[in-house]
Amino acid sequence: MEARDKQVLRSLRLELGAEVLVEGLVLQYLYQEGILTENHIQEINAQTTGLRKTMLLLDILPSRGPKAFDTFLDSLQEFPWVREKLKKAREEAMTDLPAVAIIRLPRELSLPTLL
């Protein structure tokens, strides 16, 4: 998962937790798409409250590969307002990124010659 997407999940963590996203088909969709393993599902379902289940899901997602955020968005069919909030936060994060200039060094100052 990209750093930007991790930041989006972190910045909306409490709001997402309040939505109890683990109810319904979210976990099953993430399992079907290979984002979560059977062990993840069991670990999440072992939590005692919906809030704890959702928080654990949010802890697991960032480590589940480059497609995890987009697949998570796809899993939120029952929560369109949450999906839209995440998409908006992602777009805002993209526009807030500082522009990075590419500086080309003269050949005599390139890294291999400096080493």
C-alpha positions as CSV (number, residue, x, y, z in Angstrom):
1,M,0.0,0.0,0.0
2,E,1.3,3.4,-0.9
3,A,2.3,5.8,1.9
4,R,-0.4,8.2,0.8
5,D,-3.1,5.5,1.3
6,K,-1.7,4.5,4.7
7,Q,-1.9,8.2,5.7
8,V,-5.5,8.4,4.6
9,L,-6.5,5.3,6.7
10,R,-4.6,6.7,9.7
11,S,-6.2,10.2,9.4
12,L,-9.7,8.7,9.2
13,R,-9.1,5.9,11.7
14,L,-11.6,7.0,14.4
15,E,-14.3,7.8,11.8
16,L,-13.9,4.5,10.1
17,G,-13.9,2.7,13.5
18,A,-17.3,4.3,14.3
19,E,-18.8,2.8,11.1
20,V,-18.2,-0.8,12.2
21,L,-17.0,-1.7,8.7
22,V,-16.5,-5.4,9.5
23,E,-20.2,-6.1,9.4
24,G,-21.7,-7.4,6.2
25,L,-19.6,-8.4,3.2
26,V,-16.5,-6.3,3.7
27,L,-14.3,-9.1,5.3
28,Q,-15.6,-11.8,2.9
29,Y,-14.8,-9.6,-0.1
30,L,-11.3,-8.9,1.1
31,Y,-10.8,-12.6,1.7
32,Q,-12.2,-13.5,-1.7
33,E,-9.8,-11.0,-3.4
34,G,-6.8,-12.4,-1.5
35,I,-6.2,-9.3,0.7
36,L,-7.0,-11.1,3.9
37,T,-6.1,-14.7,4.8
38,E,-8.3,-17.1,6.7
39,N,-6.2,-16.4,9.8
40,H,-6.9,-12.7,9.5
41,I,-10.6,-13.4,9.3
42,Q,-10.4,-15.6,12.4
43,E,-8.3,-13.0,14.3
44,I,-10.7,-10.2,13.4
45,N,-13.8,-12.2,14.3
46,A,-12.3,-13.1,17.7
47,Q,-12.4,-9.5,18.7
48,T,-15.2,-8.7,21.2
49,T,-16.7,-5.5,19.7
50,G,-17.3,-4.1,16.2
51,L,-15.0,-1.2,17.0
52,R,-12.1,-3.6,17.9
53,K,-12.8,-5.7,14.8
54,T,-12.7,-2.6,12.6
55,M,-9.5,-1.3,14.2
56,L,-7.7,-4.6,13.7
57,L,-8.8,-4.6,10.1
58,L,-7.3,-1.1,9.7
59,D,-4.1,-2.3,11.4
60,I,-3.8,-5.3,8.9
61,L,-4.7,-3.5,5.7
62,P,-1.5,-1.4,5.2
63,S,0.7,-4.5,5.1
64,R,-1.4,-6.4,2.6
65,G,0.2,-5.2,-0.7
66,P,-0.3,-2.5,-3.3
67,K,-3.9,-3.5,-4.2
68,A,-5.2,-3.5,-0.6
69,F,-6.5,0.1,-0.6
70,D,-8.3,-0.1,-3.9
71,T,-9.8,-3.5,-3.0
72,F,-10.8,-2.1,0.4
73,L,-12.7,0.7,-1.5
74,D,-14.4,-1.9,-3.7
75,S,-15.4,-3.9,-0.6
76,L,-17.4,-0.9,0.8
77,Q,-20.4,-1.4,-1.4
78,E,-22.7,-1.4,1.7
79,F,-21.0,1.8,2.9
80,P,-21.0,4.2,-0.1
81,W,-20.6,7.3,2.1
82,V,-17.4,5.8,3.6
83,R,-16.1,4.9,0.2
84,E,-16.6,8.5,-1.0
85,K,-15.0,9.9,2.1
86,L,-11.9,7.8,1.5
87,K,-11.7,8.6,-2.2
88,K,-12.0,12.3,-1.4
89,A,-9.3,12.1,1.3
90,R,-7.1,10.2,-1.2
91,E,-7.6,12.9,-3.8
92,E,-6.8,15.6,-1.3
93,A,-3.7,13.8,-0.2
94,M,-2.6,13.6,-3.9
95,T,-3.0,17.3,-4.4
96,D,-1.2,18.2,-1.2
97,L,2.0,16.3,-2.2
98,P,4.9,18.7,-2.8
99,A,6.2,18.9,-6.3
100,V,9.5,17.1,-6.6
101,A,12.1,18.5,-9.0
102,I,14.3,16.2,-10.9
103,I,17.8,17.5,-10.9
104,R,20.3,16.1,-13.3
105,L,23.9,16.2,-12.3
106,P,26.6,16.7,-14.8
107,R,28.2,13.4,-15.7
108,E,31.4,14.2,-13.8
109,L,29.3,14.6,-10.6
110,S,27.2,11.5,-11.0
111,L,27.0,9.0,-8.2
112,P,29.4,6.3,-9.6
113,T,32.2,8.9,-10.1
114,L,31.7,10.3,-6.6
115,L,32.1,6.9,-5.1
